[in-house]
Amino acid sequence: MRVGPHGFHCIKKTVRVGVTCGQARASYCRGFMLIKKTKEIPYSEITPKSAYLNRRTFMTGAAALGVAGLLQPRPSLADAAKLPTVKSPLSTSGLTPTSYKDITSYNNFYEFGVEKDNPAKNAGKMKTRPWKVTVDGLVKQKKTVSIEELLSFKPIEERVYRHRCVEAWSMVIPWAGYSLSELINWAEPLPKAKYVQFLTLEDASVMPGLREINLNWPYSEGLRMDEAMHPLTLLTFGLYGEVLPNQDGAPVRVVIPWKYGFKSAKSIVKIHFTADQPSTAWNDMAPREYGFYSNVNPNVDHPRWSQKSERRIGAPIFSQRQPTLMFNGYGDQVASLYNGMDLKKYF
C-alpha cells in the first residue's frame, strides 16, 4: 500500500479520500497485500489541571512492597492518582507542553482500536492492579516485580520530552519515571545480553483491537542494550504529575524520546534480555516502512510520506507545522550511539 494525496493504494483494492487514516491502517493490518505500509519546564508554562474535563478516577488500595537488595522503599505510590516527582536535569527546556486533554485523547494504542479516540473510549476496562512484570532471558536469575515495587525503586522524576509519532505529528509531554538503566542494573543481565525486548499485555477480553488487527500479538518492541541503558530512556509511570491513564500505557511503559513513538512499548508485562535482535511488531509487519531502530530522522522519509516536518498537536494553527529535528532534538546526547552507522540503511 502506498499513500498519496488521493488515498491509500493497495494491490487488491484502493481506499479513497473520506476513509480515515485509522480505518486505512485497520485494512492494512487485516491483511491487504501491501507494497509497503537540561532544565525543567516551570509549572507556570503547563496548562492548569483545572482546565481539563473528564479526568480519570484511579484505583486505590494496595500497600507498597519493598525489594530485597534495593534502596530503601518509599511509601506506596501505585494506587494514588497523584505521583509526586522530583526535578530532573534531563528534562527538556523551552517547550510548551501539550495539554493533558490532547495527550490523553489522541493516542495510538492499537490493542484498543485504530482510531485516535479509541484508546480513551476502550481502555478503561483494563485492570492495572494487581500488575506484575516478568524479567527473564539472559539474566542472572528470572524475577517478577510488582508495580508497587517498581514505583519504590528510585525517586520519580518529571521529564518534559518531545514526542514524535512516525505519522508526522508530535507532542510535548511531561512524563514521570526514572531511567530504565536502574531496572536493568537490578535485573543483572549476563554479558552476552545485547538487546532488550518489551512485551505488552495481551488480553482479548478488554482489548478489541486484538481481534481486529493482524499484528503479531502480544505487541513487542526492542532496543539495543546501549540504547536501553542511555539515561534518557525512561521507565515511565505517569504524566502531568499523575499515574498514567490506561490509554497512555498504564501502569508502566518505556519512553525513548529520540525514536518514533511506536518504539515506546506500553502496558509492559515482560522485559526479556537476548543476544539477538528481537522480533518487533511493526518491523515484522512492514520491515521496509518501520525499521528496527526507527530513530527520528528528517532525512529518511517514510515510503508513503515525508518526515521533514511534523504537526504539533494543540499548537496554534499557524504554528502547528514545524520542522522535524534530527534525533527529535536529542542528537547531542544520543548521536554517538550510532557512530559509523549508515542511518539510511539502519533506519
BELDA-V672427 format. One record per pair of residues at least 6 apart in sequence whose C-alpha atoms are under 8 Angstrom apart, sorted by the first residue. I is the first residue (numbers start at 1). J is the second residue. D is the distance in Angstrom with one decimal. If there is no record, write none. Layout:
i=I j=J d=D
i=I j=J d=D
This chain:
i=1 j=8 d=6.3
i=1 j=9 d=5.0
i=1 j=10 d=4.3
i=1 j=11 d=6.8
i=1 j=28 d=7.7
i=1 j=33 d=7.6
i=1 j=34 d=4.5
i=1 j=35 d=5.0
i=1 j=36 d=5.2
i=1 j=37 d=5.4
i=2 j=8 d=5.7
i=2 j=9 d=5.1
i=2 j=10 d=6.8
i=2 j=34 d=7.9
i=2 j=35 d=6.9
i=2 j=36 d=6.4
i=2 j=37 d=6.6
i=2 j=303 d=7.4
i=2 j=304 d=5.5
i=3 j=9 d=6.0
i=3 j=304 d=5.2
i=3 j=305 d=7.4
i=4 j=304 d=7.0
i=4 j=305 d=7.8
i=6 j=16 d=6.4
i=6 j=17 d=5.9
i=7 j=14 d=7.3
i=7 j=15 d=5.8
i=7 j=16 d=4.5
i=7 j=17 d=5.2
i=8 j=14 d=6.0
i=8 j=15 d=5.1
i=8 j=16 d=6.4
i=8 j=24 d=7.0
i=9 j=15 d=6.5
i=10 j=32 d=7.0
i=10 j=33 d=7.0
i=10 j=34 d=5.9
i=10 j=35 d=7.4
i=11 j=32 d=7.6
i=11 j=33 d=6.1
i=11 j=34 d=6.3
i=11 j=35 d=7.4
i=12 j=32 d=6.8
i=12 j=33 d=6.8
i=15 j=24 d=6.9
i=21 j=115 d=7.8
i=22 j=114 d=4.8
i=22 j=115 d=4.8
i=22 j=116 d=7.4
i=23 j=114 d=6.8
i=23 j=115 d=7.2
i=25 j=114 d=7.1
i=26 j=114 d=6.3
i=26 j=212 d=7.4
i=26 j=213 d=6.1
i=28 j=34 d=7.5
i=28 j=37 d=7.4
i=29 j=213 d=5.0
i=29 j=214 d=4.9
i=29 j=215 d=6.4
i=30 j=212 d=6.9
i=30 j=213 d=5.3
i=30 j=214 d=5.1
i=31 j=214 d=6.7
i=36 j=286 d=6.3
i=36 j=288 d=6.4
i=36 j=289 d=6.1
i=36 j=303 d=7.1
i=37 j=286 d=5.9
i=37 j=288 d=7.9
i=37 j=289 d=6.0
i=37 j=303 d=7.8
i=37 j=304 d=7.6
i=38 j=88 d=7.9
i=38 j=89 d=4.8
i=38 j=90 d=5.0
i=38 j=91 d=5.4
i=38 j=92 d=5.6
i=38 j=93 d=6.3
i=39 j=88 d=7.4
i=39 j=89 d=5.6
i=39 j=90 d=6.9
i=39 j=91 d=5.5
i=39 j=92 d=5.8
i=39 j=93 d=5.0
i=40 j=87 d=6.8
i=40 j=88 d=6.6
i=40 j=89 d=6.9
i=40 j=90 d=7.7
i=40 j=91 d=4.8
i=40 j=92 d=6.0
i=40 j=93 d=5.5
i=40 j=158 d=8.0
i=40 j=159 d=7.0
i=40 j=160 d=6.8
i=41 j=91 d=7.4
i=41 j=92 d=7.1
i=41 j=93 d=5.5
i=41 j=94 d=6.9
i=41 j=95 d=7.2
i=41 j=96 d=7.9
i=41 j=160 d=6.9
i=45 j=96 d=6.2
i=45 j=97 d=7.5
i=46 j=96 d=6.8
i=46 j=97 d=5.9
i=46 j=99 d=7.6
i=47 j=97 d=7.6
i=47 j=98 d=7.9
i=47 j=99 d=5.9
i=47 j=100 d=7.7
i=49 j=100 d=7.7
i=52 j=100 d=6.9
i=52 j=101 d=6.1
i=53 j=101 d=7.6
i=56 j=245 d=6.9
i=57 j=81 d=7.5
i=58 j=79 d=7.1
i=58 j=80 d=6.7
i=58 j=81 d=5.5
i=59 j=79 d=5.7
i=59 j=80 d=7.1
i=59 j=81 d=7.9
i=59 j=129 d=7.7
i=60 j=79 d=4.5
i=60 j=80 d=5.9
i=61 j=79 d=6.1
i=62 j=78 d=7.9
i=62 j=79 d=6.6
i=63 j=76 d=6.0
i=63 j=148 d=7.6
i=64 j=75 d=6.5
i=64 j=76 d=4.4
i=64 j=77 d=7.4
i=64 j=78 d=7.4
i=64 j=148 d=5.0
i=64 j=149 d=6.6
i=64 j=152 d=7.7
i=65 j=73 d=7.5
i=65 j=76 d=7.7
i=65 j=148 d=6.0
i=65 j=149 d=5.5
i=65 j=152 d=7.9
i=66 j=72 d=7.3
i=66 j=73 d=5.2
i=66 j=149 d=5.8
i=66 j=152 d=7.0
i=67 j=73 d=7.4
i=67 j=149 d=6.3
i=67 j=153 d=7.9
i=70 j=153 d=6.8
i=70 j=186 d=7.8
i=71 j=153 d=6.4
i=71 j=154 d=7.5
i=72 j=153 d=7.9
i=73 j=149 d=7.8
i=73 j=152 d=4.9
i=73 j=153 d=6.5
i=74 j=152 d=5.3
i=74 j=153 d=7.9
i=75 j=152 d=7.3
i=76 j=148 d=6.5
i=76 j=151 d=7.5
i=76 j=152 d=7.1
i=77 j=83 d=6.4
i=77 j=148 d=7.1
i=77 j=151 d=6.5
i=77 j=152 d=7.8
i=78 j=147 d=6.5
i=78 j=148 d=5.3
i=78 j=151 d=6.6
i=78 j=243 d=7.8
i=80 j=243 d=7.5
i=81 j=242 d=5.3
i=81 j=243 d=5.6
i=82 j=241 d=6.1
i=82 j=242 d=4.5
i=82 j=243 d=6.5
i=83 j=156 d=7.8
i=83 j=176 d=7.9
i=83 j=238 d=7.0
i=83 j=241 d=5.1
i=83 j=242 d=4.7
i=83 j=243 d=5.8
i=84 j=156 d=7.0
i=84 j=241 d=6.3
i=84 j=242 d=7.8
i=85 j=155 d=7.1
i=85 j=156 d=4.9
i=85 j=157 d=5.0
i=85 j=158 d=5.6
i=85 j=176 d=6.9
i=85 j=241 d=6.7
i=86 j=155 d=6.9
i=86 j=156 d=6.2
i=86 j=157 d=4.8
i=86 j=158 d=6.2
i=87 j=157 d=5.8
i=87 j=158 d=5.9
i=87 j=159 d=7.8
i=88 j=157 d=5.7
i=88 j=158 d=6.2
i=88 j=159 d=6.2
i=90 j=159 d=6.5
i=90 j=232 d=7.0
i=91 j=158 d=7.1
i=91 j=159 d=4.3
i=91 j=160 d=4.9
i=91 j=161 d=6.6
i=92 j=159 d=7.0
i=92 j=160 d=5.3
i=92 j=161 d=5.8
i=92 j=162 d=7.8
i=93 j=160 d=7.6
i=95 j=172 d=7.2
i=96 j=172 d=6.9
i=97 j=160 d=7.6
i=97 j=171 d=7.3
i=97 j=172 d=4.7
i=97 j=173 d=5.6
i=97 j=174 d=6.8
i=98 j=171 d=5.7
i=98 j=172 d=5.2
i=98 j=173 d=6.2
i=98 j=313 d=7.1
i=98 j=314 d=6.3
i=98 j=315 d=7.8
i=99 j=314 d=7.2
i=100 j=240 d=7.2
i=102 j=313 d=7.3
i=102 j=314 d=6.9
i=103 j=171 d=7.6
i=103 j=173 d=7.5
i=103 j=248 d=7.9
i=104 j=120 d=6.8
i=104 j=245 d=7.2
i=104 j=247 d=6.7
i=104 j=248 d=6.5
i=105 j=116 d=7.1
i=105 j=117 d=5.6
i=105 j=119 d=7.6
i=105 j=120 d=5.6
i=105 j=247 d=8.0
i=106 j=116 d=4.9
i=106 j=117 d=5.8
i=107 j=116 d=4.9
i=107 j=117 d=6.6
i=107 j=118 d=7.9
i=107 j=119 d=6.5
i=107 j=120 d=7.8
i=107 j=247 d=7.1
i=107 j=248 d=7.2
i=108 j=114 d=7.0
i=108 j=115 d=7.6
i=108 j=116 d=6.0
i=108 j=119 d=7.3
i=109 j=119 d=6.0
i=109 j=247 d=6.9
i=109 j=248 d=7.7
i=110 j=119 d=7.7
i=110 j=209 d=5.7
i=110 j=210 d=7.8
i=110 j=213 d=7.8
i=111 j=207 d=5.2
i=111 j=208 d=6.4
i=111 j=209 d=4.3
i=111 j=210 d=5.4
i=112 j=118 d=6.1
i=112 j=119 d=5.1
i=112 j=122 d=5.8
i=112 j=123 d=6.2
i=112 j=206 d=8.0
i=112 j=207 d=5.0
i=112 j=208 d=5.5
i=112 j=209 d=4.9
i=112 j=210 d=7.7
i=113 j=119 d=6.5
i=113 j=122 d=7.9
i=113 j=207 d=8.0
i=113 j=208 d=6.5
i=113 j=209 d=4.7
i=113 j=212 d=7.8
i=114 j=209 d=7.4
i=119 j=246 d=8.0
i=119 j=247 d=4.9
i=120 j=246 d=7.7
i=120 j=247 d=5.4
i=122 j=206 d=7.8
i=122 j=207 d=7.6
i=123 j=206 d=7.4
i=123 j=207 d=7.4
i=123 j=246 d=5.7
i=123 j=247 d=5.6
i=124 j=246 d=6.3
i=124 j=247 d=7.7
i=125 j=206 d=5.9
i=126 j=206 d=5.9
i=126 j=207 d=7.9
i=126 j=246 d=7.1
i=128 j=246 d=8.0
i=128 j=250 d=6.8
i=128 j=251 d=6.0
i=130 j=146 d=7.7
i=130 j=147 d=7.7
i=131 j=146 d=5.8
i=131 j=147 d=5.7
i=131 j=251 d=7.8
i=131 j=269 d=7.9
i=132 j=144 d=6.5
i=132 j=145 d=5.5
i=132 j=146 d=4.3
i=132 j=147 d=6.0
i=132 j=269 d=6.4
i=133 j=144 d=5.6
i=133 j=145 d=5.3
i=133 j=146 d=6.3
i=133 j=147 d=7.6
i=133 j=268 d=6.8
i=133 j=269 d=4.4
i=133 j=270 d=5.2
i=133 j=271 d=7.2
i=134 j=142 d=7.6
i=134 j=143 d=6.0
i=134 j=144 d=4.4
i=134 j=145 d=6.5
i=134 j=269 d=6.2
i=134 j=270 d=4.6
i=134 j=271 d=6.2
i=135 j=142 d=5.8
i=135 j=143 d=5.2
i=135 j=144 d=6.0
i=135 j=145 d=7.8
i=135 j=187 d=7.0
i=135 j=270 d=5.9
i=135 j=271 d=4.9
i=135 j=272 d=5.9
i=135 j=273 d=8.0
i=136 j=142 d=4.7
i=136 j=143 d=6.6
i=136 j=270 d=7.7
i=136 j=271 d=6.6
i=136 j=272 d=5.0
i=136 j=273 d=6.4
i=137 j=272 d=5.2
i=137 j=273 d=4.8
i=137 j=274 d=6.0
i=138 j=189 d=5.8
i=138 j=190 d=5.5
i=138 j=192 d=7.3
i=138 j=193 d=5.7
i=138 j=272 d=7.6
i=138 j=273 d=5.1
i=138 j=274 d=5.7
i=138 j=275 d=7.6
i=139 j=187 d=6.5
i=139 j=188 d=5.6
i=139 j=189 d=4.0
i=139 j=190 d=5.2
i=139 j=193 d=7.8
i=139 j=273 d=6.8
i=140 j=187 d=7.5
i=140 j=188 d=5.7
i=140 j=189 d=6.1
i=140 j=190 d=6.2
i=141 j=187 d=7.8
i=141 j=188 d=7.8
i=143 j=187 d=7.6
i=147 j=251 d=7.3
i=147 j=252 d=7.7
i=151 j=237 d=7.8
i=154 j=178 d=6.9
i=154 j=182 d=7.9
i=155 j=177 d=8.0
i=155 j=178 d=7.2
i=156 j=176 d=6.1
i=156 j=177 d=4.8
i=156 j=178 d=5.7
i=157 j=176 d=5.4
i=157 j=177 d=5.3
i=157 j=178 d=5.8
i=158 j=174 d=6.3
i=158 j=175 d=5.7
i=158 j=176 d=4.5
i=158 j=177 d=6.7
i=158 j=239 d=7.9
i=158 j=241 d=7.5
i=159 j=174 d=5.5
i=159 j=175 d=5.3
i=159 j=176 d=6.1
i=159 j=177 d=7.7
i=160 j=172 d=6.8
i=160 j=173 d=5.5
i=160 j=174 d=4.1
i=160 j=175 d=6.0
i=161 j=172 d=5.8
i=161 j=173 d=5.6
i=161 j=174 d=6.4
i=161 j=175 d=7.2
i=161 j=257 d=6.3
i=162 j=170 d=7.4
i=162 j=171 d=6.1
i=162 j=172 d=4.6
i=162 j=173 d=6.4
i=162 j=257 d=6.3
i=162 j=328 d=7.0
i=163 j=170 d=5.5
i=163 j=171 d=5.1
i=163 j=172 d=5.8
i=163 j=173 d=6.8
i=163 j=257 d=6.1
i=163 j=260 d=7.6
i=163 j=261 d=6.6
i=163 j=328 d=7.9
i=164 j=170 d=4.4
i=164 j=171 d=6.7
i=164 j=257 d=7.7
i=164 j=259 d=7.4
i=164 j=260 d=5.5
i=164 j=261 d=5.9
i=164 j=296 d=7.5
i=164 j=310 d=8.0
i=164 j=328 d=7.0
i=165 j=260 d=5.2
i=165 j=261 d=4.8
i=165 j=262 d=7.1
i=166 j=260 d=5.3
i=166 j=261 d=6.6
i=166 j=262 d=7.4
i=166 j=296 d=8.0
i=166 j=307 d=7.8
i=168 j=306 d=7.8
i=168 j=307 d=6.2
i=168 j=309 d=6.8
i=168 j=310 d=4.6
i=168 j=311 d=6.3
i=169 j=310 d=4.9
i=169 j=311 d=4.4
i=169 j=312 d=5.8
i=169 j=313 d=6.7
i=170 j=310 d=6.4
i=170 j=311 d=6.0
i=170 j=312 d=4.8
i=170 j=313 d=6.0
i=171 j=312 d=5.7
i=171 j=313 d=5.7
i=173 j=239 d=7.2
i=173 j=240 d=7.9
i=174 j=239 d=5.5
i=174 j=240 d=5.6
i=175 j=236 d=6.8
i=175 j=237 d=7.8
i=175 j=238 d=5.8
i=175 j=239 d=4.3
i=175 j=240 d=6.6
i=175 j=241 d=7.9
i=176 j=236 d=5.7
i=176 j=237 d=5.8
i=176 j=238 d=4.7
i=176 j=239 d=5.4
i=176 j=240 d=7.5
i=176 j=241 d=6.8
i=177 j=234 d=6.2
i=177 j=235 d=5.5
i=177 j=236 d=4.3
i=177 j=237 d=5.5
i=177 j=238 d=6.8
i=178 j=234 d=5.5
i=178 j=235 d=5.5
i=178 j=236 d=6.8
i=179 j=229 d=7.9
i=179 j=230 d=7.8
i=179 j=231 d=5.4
i=179 j=232 d=6.5
i=179 j=233 d=5.7
i=179 j=234 d=4.6
i=179 j=235 d=5.8
i=180 j=228 d=6.6
i=180 j=229 d=6.6
i=180 j=231 d=7.4
i=180 j=233 d=5.9
i=180 j=234 d=5.3
i=180 j=235 d=4.8
i=180 j=254 d=7.7
i=181 j=228 d=6.7
i=181 j=229 d=4.6
i=181 j=230 d=7.0
i=181 j=231 d=6.8
i=181 j=233 d=7.8
i=184 j=229 d=7.5
i=189 j=273 d=6.9
i=192 j=274 d=7.8
i=192 j=275 d=5.8
i=193 j=225 d=7.6
i=193 j=273 d=5.7
i=193 j=274 d=5.0
i=193 j=275 d=4.6
i=194 j=224 d=6.2
i=194 j=225 d=5.2
i=194 j=273 d=7.4
i=194 j=274 d=6.1
i=194 j=275 d=4.9
i=194 j=276 d=6.8
i=194 j=277 d=7.9
i=195 j=222 d=7.0
i=195 j=223 d=5.7
i=195 j=224 d=4.5
i=195 j=225 d=4.8
i=195 j=273 d=5.9
i=195 j=274 d=5.3
i=195 j=275 d=6.1
i=195 j=276 d=6.5
i=195 j=277 d=6.1
i=195 j=278 d=7.2
i=196 j=222 d=5.5
i=196 j=223 d=5.4
i=196 j=224 d=6.3
i=196 j=225 d=6.1
i=196 j=228 d=7.1
i=196 j=271 d=6.8
i=196 j=272 d=5.7
i=196 j=273 d=4.7
i=196 j=274 d=6.4
i=196 j=278 d=7.7
i=197 j=220 d=6.9
i=197 j=221 d=5.7
i=197 j=222 d=4.2
i=197 j=223 d=6.6
i=197 j=271 d=5.7
i=197 j=272 d=5.0
i=197 j=273 d=6.3
i=197 j=274 d=7.6
i=197 j=278 d=6.2
i=198 j=220 d=5.6
i=198 j=221 d=5.2
i=198 j=222 d=5.9
i=198 j=265 d=6.5
i=198 j=268 d=6.5
i=198 j=269 d=7.8
i=198 j=270 d=5.9
i=198 j=271 d=4.8
i=198 j=272 d=6.5
i=199 j=218 d=6.4
i=199 j=219 d=5.8
i=199 j=220 d=4.7
i=199 j=221 d=6.8
i=199 j=265 d=7.3
i=199 j=268 d=5.6
i=199 j=269 d=6.0
i=199 j=270 d=5.1
i=199 j=271 d=6.5
i=200 j=218 d=5.9
i=200 j=219 d=5.3
i=200 j=220 d=6.5
i=200 j=265 d=6.8
i=200 j=266 d=6.1
i=200 j=267 d=5.3
i=200 j=268 d=4.4
i=200 j=269 d=5.6
i=200 j=270 d=7.1
i=201 j=218 d=6.6
i=201 j=219 d=7.7
i=201 j=267 d=6.0
i=201 j=268 d=6.2
i=201 j=269 d=5.7
i=202 j=210 d=7.8
i=202 j=217 d=6.9
i=202 j=218 d=5.3
i=202 j=219 d=7.7
i=203 j=210 d=8.0
i=204 j=210 d=6.0
i=204 j=211 d=7.2
i=210 j=217 d=7.3
i=215 j=281 d=6.4
i=215 j=282 d=7.6
i=215 j=285 d=6.7
i=216 j=281 d=5.9
i=216 j=284 d=7.8
i=216 j=285 d=7.8
i=217 j=281 d=7.6
i=219 j=265 d=7.8
i=219 j=280 d=7.5
i=219 j=281 d=5.7
i=220 j=265 d=7.2
i=220 j=279 d=6.9
i=220 j=280 d=4.8
i=220 j=281 d=5.3
i=221 j=263 d=6.0
i=221 j=264 d=7.4
i=221 j=265 d=6.1
i=221 j=278 d=7.7
i=221 j=279 d=7.3
i=221 j=280 d=4.7
i=221 j=281 d=6.5
i=222 j=263 d=7.3
i=222 j=277 d=7.8
i=222 j=278 d=6.2
i=222 j=279 d=7.6
i=222 j=280 d=6.4
i=222 j=292 d=7.8
i=223 j=293 d=7.6
i=224 j=277 d=7.6
i=226 j=337 d=7.4
i=227 j=233 d=7.3
i=227 j=337 d=7.4
i=232 j=256 d=6.9
i=232 j=257 d=7.3
i=233 j=254 d=7.1
i=233 j=255 d=6.0
i=233 j=256 d=4.9
i=233 j=257 d=7.3
i=234 j=254 d=5.6
i=234 j=255 d=5.1
i=234 j=256 d=6.5
i=235 j=252 d=7.1
i=235 j=253 d=6.1
i=235 j=254 d=4.7
i=235 j=255 d=6.6
i=236 j=252 d=5.6
i=236 j=253 d=5.2
i=236 j=254 d=5.5
i=236 j=255 d=6.6
i=237 j=243 d=5.8
i=237 j=244 d=5.7
i=237 j=250 d=7.0
i=237 j=251 d=5.9
i=237 j=252 d=5.0
i=237 j=253 d=6.8
i=238 j=244 d=4.1
i=238 j=245 d=7.7
i=238 j=250 d=7.9
i=238 j=251 d=7.9
i=243 j=250 d=7.6
i=243 j=251 d=7.3
i=244 j=250 d=4.9
i=244 j=251 d=6.0
i=244 j=252 d=7.6
i=245 j=251 d=7.7
i=248 j=266 d=7.3
i=249 j=265 d=7.8
i=249 j=266 d=4.2
i=249 j=267 d=4.7
i=250 j=266 d=7.0
i=250 j=267 d=5.3
i=251 j=267 d=5.9
i=251 j=268 d=8.0
i=252 j=266 d=6.7
i=252 j=267 d=5.4
i=252 j=268 d=6.0
i=253 j=264 d=7.0
i=253 j=265 d=5.7
i=253 j=266 d=4.3
i=253 j=267 d=5.5
i=253 j=268 d=5.8
i=254 j=264 d=5.1
i=254 j=265 d=5.7
i=254 j=266 d=6.7
i=255 j=261 d=7.9
i=255 j=263 d=8.0
i=255 j=264 d=4.9
i=255 j=265 d=7.6
i=256 j=263 d=7.2
i=256 j=264 d=6.0
i=257 j=328 d=7.0
i=257 j=330 d=7.7
i=258 j=295 d=6.0
i=258 j=296 d=6.0
i=258 j=327 d=4.7
i=258 j=328 d=5.1
i=258 j=329 d=7.3
i=258 j=330 d=6.0
i=258 j=331 d=7.8
i=258 j=334 d=7.8
i=259 j=293 d=7.6
i=259 j=294 d=5.7
i=259 j=295 d=4.2
i=259 j=296 d=5.1
i=259 j=327 d=6.8
i=259 j=328 d=7.3
i=260 j=294 d=5.9
i=260 j=295 d=6.2
i=260 j=296 d=5.7
i=263 j=294 d=7.4
i=280 j=292 d=7.4
i=282 j=290 d=6.0
i=283 j=289 d=7.6
i=283 j=290 d=5.1
i=283 j=291 d=5.7
i=283 j=292 d=6.0
i=288 j=303 d=8.0
i=289 j=302 d=6.2
i=289 j=303 d=6.3
i=290 j=347 d=7.8
i=291 j=346 d=7.0
i=291 j=347 d=5.2
i=292 j=346 d=7.6
i=292 j=347 d=7.1
i=293 j=346 d=6.7
i=293 j=347 d=5.7
i=294 j=347 d=5.4
i=295 j=327 d=6.0
i=295 j=347 d=6.6
i=296 j=325 d=7.6
i=296 j=326 d=6.1
i=296 j=327 d=4.7
i=296 j=328 d=5.6
i=297 j=307 d=7.1
i=297 j=308 d=7.9
i=297 j=324 d=7.6
i=297 j=325 d=7.2
i=297 j=326 d=5.0
i=297 j=327 d=6.0
i=297 j=328 d=7.5
i=298 j=306 d=7.9
i=298 j=307 d=4.9
i=298 j=308 d=4.3
i=298 j=309 d=7.2
i=298 j=324 d=5.8
i=298 j=325 d=6.6
i=298 j=326 d=6.2
i=299 j=307 d=7.3
i=299 j=308 d=6.7
i=300 j=307 d=6.8
i=300 j=344 d=6.2
i=300 j=347 d=7.5
i=301 j=307 d=4.9
i=301 j=308 d=7.3
i=307 j=324 d=7.0
i=308 j=323 d=6.2
i=308 j=324 d=5.5
i=309 j=321 d=6.7
i=309 j=322 d=5.5
i=309 j=323 d=4.2
i=309 j=324 d=4.6
i=310 j=320 d=7.8
i=310 j=321 d=5.6
i=310 j=322 d=5.4
i=310 j=323 d=6.3
i=310 j=324 d=6.0
i=311 j=320 d=5.1
i=311 j=321 d=4.6
i=311 j=322 d=6.3
i=312 j=319 d=7.9
i=312 j=320 d=4.8
i=312 j=321 d=6.4
i=312 j=322 d=7.0
i=313 j=320 d=6.9
i=314 j=320 d=7.6
i=327 j=334 d=7.7
i=327 j=335 d=7.6
